[in-house]
Amino acid sequence: MTPPVALTVAGSDSGGGAGIQTDLKTFAMHGVFGTSVLTALTAQNTREIRAVRPVEPDFVAAQLDAVLADLPVAAVKTGMLATAANVSYVAGQAGRLPNLVVDPVLVSSTGARLFDGTARDAYLELLFPRAAVVTPNSREAGVLVGREVSTMEDAVAAAKEIGAHGPRWVVVKGGHLDPGGGAVDVVWHDGDVEILRAPWIETSNNHGTGCTFAAAVAARLARGDAVFDALTAAKSYVHRALAGAADWRLGAGHGPLSWKDIT
């Protein structure tokens, strides 16, 4: 059977743990054919991001046009867009991007900002209103709402505030915010809030969890899942990917998730 097609519009991770590299692995693990549009180059490994080079919007456009002219894309995931110009371009193309999952990669796992200063407003005003799902983590949600998100109550409030900008679903990936010790995500939709929970896995191999979650959501949407079903399946997938790599020793910093035998 011909597989469904998903598209990732994101940056490259030279260390292989996040970005385009992880998105394509995640699509493949879900039986989805992956296509890609590169928006930024990074020089990074498990310990640090050494340099970022955004791709100019005209070449982002050339890549996107090439993919959409030939392949039946059923869902799209955006990751690191790097500049306000790239965010604006993608927002302008949203009518061509079905089941749009926006992972606003604004802050690295070490806290470093990965965008120019106007990209935040472009996300809120231009791209989020066109998205089916947006998936900021707690740090990114803090950048978006202009205050720290450090508790479950903060995450719920941030999800509601981000939802007011127009996306149909918002997932604030809270991770460690659960005082009970689990891994939690706050899901907002149409004014209602639900909490997704999974047992906490103690590991330093957590690089790319956000990319993996958003890519898994897009893959499930490409396969025809309803949105909430896609979110719960993606949550379970990330949990298994963390468990599968918990004891790996790849690099000296935050290593990658497993992509082997976990579907």
NUPA-87126 format. One record per residue (C-alpha): residue number from 1; x, y, z. Coordinates in pm, 1 decimal. Layout:
// NUPA-87126
  seq         x         y         z
  NUM         X         Y         Z
...
***
This chain:
// NUPA-87126
  seq         x         y         z
    1       0.0       0.0       0.0
    2     123.4     348.5     -82.8
    3     210.5     528.9     243.0
    4      69.8     869.7     334.6
    5     306.8    1165.1     298.4
    6     409.0    1412.6     569.6
    7     627.5    1719.4     538.6
    8     866.2    1871.7     790.4
    9     962.8    2237.3     752.7
   10    1247.7    2272.7     999.6
   11    1617.1    2316.0    1070.2
   12    1893.9    2061.3    1043.5
   13    2060.2    1918.4    1355.7
   14    2415.0    1811.8    1268.6
   15    2417.1    1593.7    1581.2
   16    2114.1    1401.2    1453.7
   17    1908.4    1425.3    1771.7
   18    1645.2    1678.7    1670.6
   19    1521.5    1882.4    1374.5
   20    1481.4    1744.0    1024.3
   21    1680.8    1431.8    1108.0
   22    1454.8    1327.3    1394.5
   23    1136.2    1428.2    1213.5
   24    1214.2    1199.4     921.0
   25    1297.0     909.6    1155.0
   26     969.3     965.1    1338.7
   27     768.3     973.6    1016.0
   28     931.2     648.4     904.4
   29     856.0     478.1    1236.9
   30     488.6     562.2    1183.3
   31     477.7     419.5     832.7
   32     463.8     766.6     675.5
   33     678.4     883.5     383.0
   34     872.8    1189.3     493.7
   35     953.4    1497.2     287.0
   36    1141.0    1805.3     401.8
   37    1199.9    2176.9     359.2
   38    1517.2    2302.3     524.9
   39    1489.9    2639.4     703.6
   40    1818.2    2659.1     894.0
   41    2156.0    2493.5     928.6
   42    2297.4    2437.7    1273.7
   43    2638.5    2331.8    1396.3
   44    2554.9    2134.6    1709.6
   45    2612.0    1817.1    1904.7
   46    2471.2    1670.1    2224.6
   47    2638.6    1941.0    2434.9
   48    2588.2    2269.9    2252.6
   49    2468.4    2470.3    1956.2
   50    2776.0    2637.0    1809.3
   51    2624.6    2823.7    1515.5
   52    2296.4    2879.1    1329.7
   53    2261.0    2982.5     964.6
   54    1903.6    3057.2     850.6
   55    1796.2    2964.8     498.6
   56    1664.5    3258.1     296.4
   57    1286.7    3263.0     235.9
   58    1325.1    3239.1    -143.2
   59    1501.5    2904.1    -111.8
   60    1253.1    2787.2     150.5
   61     987.8    2871.4    -110.3
   62    1171.4    2680.2    -383.7
   63    1188.4    2367.5    -169.6
   64     824.7    2389.7     -64.9
   65     702.1    2442.8    -418.9
   66     903.5    2145.0    -540.6
   67     753.5    1912.2    -279.3
   68     394.0    2029.4    -311.0
   69     403.2    2022.5    -692.1
   70     466.3    1649.1    -693.4
   71     378.1    1476.2    -365.4
   72      37.0    1443.4    -192.3
   73     128.7    1589.3     145.9
   74    -134.4    1497.6     406.5
   75      13.9    1670.8     712.2
   76     285.2    1926.6     782.4
   77     503.9    1986.7    1085.7
   78     707.0    2303.6    1131.8
   79    1004.7    2321.5    1362.9
   80    1282.1    2577.5    1377.3
   81    1195.7    2851.8    1127.0
   82    1473.5    3079.4    1256.0
   83    1356.8    3418.1    1126.1
   84    1042.0    3626.4    1116.4
   85    1067.7    3626.8     737.3
   86    1051.1    3246.2     728.1
   87     762.2    3240.4     977.0
   88     576.3    3495.3     763.7
   89     638.6    3299.8     445.7
   90     514.8    2972.2     593.1
   91     207.7    3147.1     734.4
   92     132.2    3282.9     388.3
   93     146.1    2929.1     248.5
   94     -70.7    2775.0     520.5
   95    -361.3    2725.4     283.5
   96    -143.8    2470.9     102.5
   97     -35.1    2296.8     424.5
   98    -295.1    2047.9     553.0
   99    -307.0    1941.2     918.8
  100     -48.0    2203.9    1012.7
  101     136.2    2123.7    1337.5
  102     348.3    2416.5    1455.7
  103     628.6    2342.5    1700.1
  104     758.8    2694.0    1775.3
  105    1126.1    2616.9    1828.4
  106    1223.6    2937.6    2004.6
  107    1453.4    2819.4    2284.5
  108    1710.1    2539.8    2300.3
  109    1713.7    2280.7    2578.2
  110    1994.7    2482.3    2740.1
  111    1784.7    2800.5    2738.2
  112    1951.7    2966.7    2437.8
  113    1716.3    3162.7    2211.5
  114    1711.0    3033.6    1854.3
  115    1528.7    3313.1    1673.3
  116    1550.2    3679.0    1589.7
  117    1346.8    3915.0    1804.8
  118    1051.3    3965.7    1572.2
  119     982.8    3595.6    1515.9
  120     774.8    3570.9    1835.5
  121     520.3    3821.1    1708.8
  122     513.7    3657.5    1365.5
  123     426.1    3325.0    1527.8
  124     147.4    3474.3    1738.2
  125      -3.0    3703.7    1476.8
  126      55.8    3519.9    1149.5
  127     123.8    3147.4    1189.6
  128     -70.9    3036.5    1496.7
  129    -407.2    3148.8    1353.6
  130    -347.1    2908.7    1060.6
  131    -237.7    2608.6    1269.6
  132    -431.9    2297.2    1357.6
  133    -202.5    2228.1    1655.1
  134      73.1    2428.5    1824.5
  135     312.7    2254.9    2063.0
  136     534.7    2491.0    2265.6
  137     726.4    2356.8    2561.6
  138     710.3    2546.0    2889.9
  139    1009.9    2767.1    2804.2
  140     868.5    2852.0    2463.4
  141     526.2    2915.4    2613.3
  142     696.6    3155.8    2854.1
  143     851.7    3346.1    2562.3
  144     516.4    3357.0    2383.8
  145     316.8    3491.0    2679.4
  146     595.9    3707.0    2820.0
  147     627.3    3548.7    3161.9
  148     775.4    3240.9    3325.4
  149     582.5    2914.0    3297.3
  150     699.2    2709.3    3594.7
  151     385.3    2544.3    3738.0
  152      86.4    2350.0    3609.0
  153    -130.9    2654.3    3672.8
  154     109.1    2865.6    3464.9
  155      93.5    2612.0    3180.9
  156    -287.1    2605.1    3181.2
  157    -302.9    2984.2    3174.2
  158     -44.2    2999.2    2895.5
  159    -230.5    2740.4    2687.6
  160    -550.1    2944.3    2712.5
  161    -369.3    3265.6    2622.0
  162    -195.7    3108.0    2323.0
  163    -526.5    2955.4    2217.3
  164    -673.1    3304.7    2196.6
  165    -443.3    3367.4    1899.0
  166    -637.8    3126.0    1683.0
  167    -489.2    2774.7    1670.0
  168    -748.0    2498.8    1700.1
  169    -544.2    2300.6    1953.9
  170    -262.3    2403.4    2190.8
  171     -31.4    2162.7    2372.7
  172     199.5    2314.9    2633.9
  173     456.2    2043.4    2691.4
  174     504.3    2074.7    3065.0
  175     735.0    1780.9    3125.6
  176     859.8    1830.0    3480.4
  177     582.4    2067.0    3597.1
  178     374.5    1792.3    3759.5
  179     431.6    1802.4    4138.0
  180     342.3    1432.5    4142.1
  181     654.3    1353.0    3941.8
  182     504.0    1250.5    3607.0
  183     558.1    1397.1    3260.9
  184     260.4    1616.4    3177.0
  185     129.1    1807.1    2877.7
  186    -153.4    2061.0    2895.8
  187    -397.7    2034.5    2605.1
  188    -631.6    2325.0    2523.6
  189    -911.5    2301.6    2267.2
  190   -1216.5    2519.2    2221.3
  191   -1194.7    2653.3    2576.9
  192   -1150.1    2314.4    2744.2
  193    -830.2    2184.2    2906.2
  194    -715.4    1824.1    2948.3
  195    -391.3    1687.5    3089.3
  196    -187.4    1414.0    2923.3
  197      28.5    1218.3    3167.7
  198     305.0     960.8    3144.9
  199     548.7     821.6    3402.3
  200     866.6    1024.9    3435.0
  201    1180.2     860.3    3292.0
  202    1505.2     972.1    3452.7
  203    1756.0    1006.4    3168.2
  204    1986.3    1262.3    3011.4
  205    1888.1    1130.9    2667.3
  206    1605.8    1375.2    2603.3
  207    1731.5    1582.1    2310.4
  208    1461.6    1615.7    2046.9
  209    1157.9    1525.7    2256.6
  210     964.8    1827.0    2128.9
  211    1050.3    1758.1    1765.5
  212     960.9    1392.9    1808.4
  213     625.0    1472.5    1967.7
  214     521.1    1721.6    1699.3
  215     641.8    1495.9    1417.4
  216     451.8    1201.9    1566.0
  217     135.8    1414.5    1583.8
  218     176.3    1510.1    1217.9
  219     239.8    1147.5    1120.6
  220     -74.8    1031.8    1298.3
  221    -277.6    1309.1    1134.4
  222    -138.1    1205.1     795.3
  223    -266.9     856.3     869.8
  224    -614.6     990.0     941.2
  225    -627.3    1007.1    1321.8
  226    -850.7    1259.7    1495.2
  227    -645.0    1530.0    1665.3
  228    -684.8    1414.9    2026.6
  229    -610.4    1055.7    1924.6
  230    -296.8    1179.8    1747.2
  231    -187.7    1369.0    2059.4
  232    -231.7    1071.3    2291.0
  233     -55.4     837.7    2047.6
  234     233.7    1083.9    2012.6
  235     262.0    1114.5    2391.1
  236     286.3     735.9    2421.5
  237     541.4     721.0    2139.2
  238     769.8     977.7    2304.2
  239     748.0     790.4    2634.7
  240     858.8     467.6    2466.4
  241    1133.4     650.5    2277.9
  242    1269.1     794.3    2602.6
  243    1253.5     454.8    2772.2
  244    1427.9     286.8    2478.8
  245    1725.0     523.8    2493.2
  246    1741.9     580.4    2868.4
  247    2076.2     403.2    2910.9
  248    2239.9     494.3    2580.4
  249    2578.0     665.0    2575.2
  250    2580.5     875.6    2259.9
  251    2775.9    1195.5    2315.6
  252    2870.7    1370.4    2637.4
  253    2557.4    1585.6    2671.3
  254    2186.1    1532.5    2617.1
  255    2164.0    1232.9    2388.9
  256    1891.0    1138.3    2140.0
  257    1574.5     934.3    2179.8
  258    1541.0     582.2    2048.1
  259    1370.0     523.8    1716.0
  260    1415.2     144.1    1714.2
  261    1131.7    -107.4    1756.5
  262     906.8     125.0    1954.1
  263     596.1     170.1    1739.8
***
